[in-house]
Every structure is written in C-alpha cells, then in structure tokens.
Amino acid sequence: MSDKKNTSVSKDKDIEENKTIAALSYVWILFLIPMLTKRRSKFCQFHAKQGLILFIIEVIAGLIFWVPYIGQLLMLVIAIVAIMGIIKALNGEWWKIPYIYDWSKKINL
C-alpha cells in the first residue's frame, strides 16, 4: 500500500513541476523543449510525443493549406486540438488525443 502511495505522490509531483513545460508541447516546434529537457518526466514525455505527431500533421497540413476549404479546415482543427492540449497540460491532465495518442505510443526516445 505504501508503494502505491509513493508512486502516486511522485506522479503528482512530476505533474505539478512540469505542467507548464508540458504545455509547450502543443506550440508548433516547441515540443522539442520538453522532449529534450525533461527526459525523466513521464508527464512531459507523454505530451511531447503527442506534440511531435501534431507537429508532423501541421507540416503536412501546411503543404495542403492552399487547397480551398480542406486546408483551412484542417488547420482550424489542428489549432483547436493544440489549444485543448495546452489547457489539458496546464490542468495536469493526461489527455489522450484520439488517433494522435495511438501514433505517439510508437515513439521510443
């Protein structure tokens, strides 16, 4: 029982200490900051990996942005997801973005 409590306390401490940096994961290429500087923080790595996938999608969306409606709609959806990710990280939540989370699990750094 004590081990469970210590694990919970260390997770809470990790979240409280790193939630601001984890929020950077959803701001374009700034996902590199938590990914490279907070390697021991599971919370930062969780959000940074999702931020990496979102960044890749943003780059691809930027290439098709000129396509009427489709590109603009895709960029709007990405912006909304990024804002939600920032809010969730700042609130200390482990938000699994649909589809993006599945791809981020495959990243081993």
TAWO-V902282 format. One record per residue. RES is the residue in one letter. NEAR is the number of other C-alpha atoms within 12 Angstrom. Layout:
RES_NEAR, RES_NEAR
//
This chain:
M_7, S_8, D_9, K_10, K_11, N_12, T_13, S_14, V_14, S_18, K_23, D_21, K_17, D_26, I_31, E_21, E_22, N_34, K_34, T_28, I_34, A_45, A_41, L_36, S_43, Y_43, V_34, W_29, I_24, L_25, F_33, L_29, I_27, P_34, M_33, L_20, T_19, K_28, R_23, R_18, S_26, K_25, F_38, C_42, Q_37, F_45, H_51, A_48, K_41, Q_45, G_44, L_37, I_35, L_38, F_30, I_22, I_29, E_28, V_19, I_17, A_24, G_21, L_16, I_18, F_20, W_15, V_14, P_11, Y_14, I_16, G_21, Q_19, L_18, L_25, M_27, L_18, V_19, I_31, A_22, I_18, V_31, A_36, I_22, M_25, G_39, I_34, I_24, K_26, A_37, L_27, N_21, G_27, E_27, W_28, W_28, K_23, I_29, P_15, Y_16, I_28, Y_23, D_15, W_21, S_25, K_21, K_15, I_19, N_12, L_17
//
